[in-house]
């Protein structure tokens, strides 16, 4: 009798789900796009309830995060603290995910 060989190229050892998911994102070059989506999805946790409740539109185009706010004072405050917001995003999702912020 011959032994059955696996020619699929899959790893035999078990990996935690998070590691497997990260490897999948890397393999298909989707890590940056996934992190961009996570910035938008977790905006409330990142910036807090006050800013999130006054955010009317939020999207990313060409690594630039566009934030439309309903409150002028909050917009002004965020514009003055743009570097802090960028630092928060870089710290949580990695450097280079968002290259610039535009508040309107």
C-alpha positions as CSV (number, residue, x, y, z in Angstrom):
1,X,0.0,0.0,0.0
2,X,1.2,3.5,-0.7
3,X,0.8,6.5,1.5
4,X,-1.6,9.2,0.5
5,X,0.4,12.4,-0.2
6,X,-1.1,15.9,0.1
7,X,-0.1,18.1,-2.9
8,X,-2.3,21.1,-2.1
9,X,0.5,23.2,-0.5
10,X,-1.5,23.7,2.6
11,X,0.2,23.9,6.0
12,X,-0.4,20.9,8.2
13,X,-0.1,22.5,11.6
14,X,-3.0,24.3,13.1
15,X,-2.9,28.1,13.5
16,X,-5.1,30.4,15.6
17,X,-7.9,32.0,13.6
18,X,-6.4,35.5,13.9
19,X,-3.1,34.4,12.5
20,X,-4.7,32.5,9.7
21,X,-6.9,35.5,8.8
22,X,-3.8,37.8,8.8
23,X,-1.9,35.4,6.5
24,X,-4.9,35.3,4.2
25,X,-5.1,39.1,4.0
26,X,-1.3,39.3,3.3
27,X,-1.5,36.5,0.7
28,X,-4.2,38.3,-1.3
29,X,-2.8,41.8,-0.6
30,X,-5.9,42.9,1.1
31,X,-4.5,44.0,4.4
32,X,-4.4,47.8,3.7
33,X,-8.0,47.7,2.2
34,X,-9.2,45.8,5.3
35,X,-7.6,48.3,7.7
36,X,-9.2,51.2,5.7
37,X,-12.6,49.6,6.2
38,X,-11.9,49.0,9.9
39,X,-11.1,52.8,10.4
40,X,-14.5,53.7,8.9
41,X,-16.3,50.9,10.8
42,X,-14.7,51.7,14.2
43,X,-14.8,55.5,13.9
44,X,-17.1,55.7,17.0
45,X,-14.7,53.7,19.1
46,X,-11.7,55.6,17.8
47,X,-13.0,59.2,18.2
48,X,-15.7,58.9,20.8
49,X,-19.5,59.3,20.9
50,X,-19.5,63.1,20.6
51,X,-17.5,63.3,17.4
52,X,-19.2,60.1,15.9
53,X,-22.7,61.4,16.5
54,X,-21.8,64.6,14.6
55,X,-20.2,62.9,11.7
56,X,-22.5,62.8,8.7
57,X,-20.2,61.2,6.1
58,X,-17.0,59.2,6.3
59,X,-15.1,57.6,3.5
60,X,-11.6,56.9,2.2
61,X,-10.3,57.6,-1.3
62,X,-6.6,57.2,-2.3
63,X,-5.6,56.8,1.4
64,X,-7.2,60.1,2.3
65,X,-9.9,60.0,5.0
66,X,-12.7,62.4,4.3
67,X,-14.8,63.4,7.3
68,X,-18.0,65.5,7.0
69,X,-19.1,67.0,10.3
70,X,-22.4,68.7,11.2
71,X,-20.8,70.8,13.9
72,X,-18.5,73.7,13.1
73,X,-16.8,73.8,16.5
74,X,-15.9,70.1,16.4
75,X,-14.6,70.5,12.9
76,X,-12.4,73.4,14.0
77,X,-11.2,71.3,17.0
78,X,-10.3,68.3,14.8
79,X,-8.5,70.5,12.3
80,X,-6.4,71.9,15.0
81,X,-5.7,68.4,16.4
82,X,-5.2,66.7,13.0
83,X,-1.8,65.2,14.0
84,X,-3.3,63.6,17.1
85,X,-6.1,62.0,15.1
86,X,-3.5,60.7,12.6
87,X,-1.4,59.4,15.4
88,X,-4.4,57.5,16.8
89,X,-5.1,55.9,13.5
90,X,-1.5,55.0,12.9
91,X,-1.2,53.5,16.4
92,X,-4.3,51.3,16.0
93,X,-4.2,50.3,12.4
94,X,-0.5,50.8,11.3
95,X,1.4,53.5,9.7
96,X,0.5,54.4,6.1
97,X,-3.1,53.3,6.2
98,X,-4.3,56.9,6.1
99,X,-1.9,59.5,4.7
100,X,-4.1,62.6,5.1
101,X,-7.4,63.8,6.7
102,X,-9.9,66.2,5.2
103,X,-12.5,67.7,7.4
104,X,-15.5,69.4,5.9
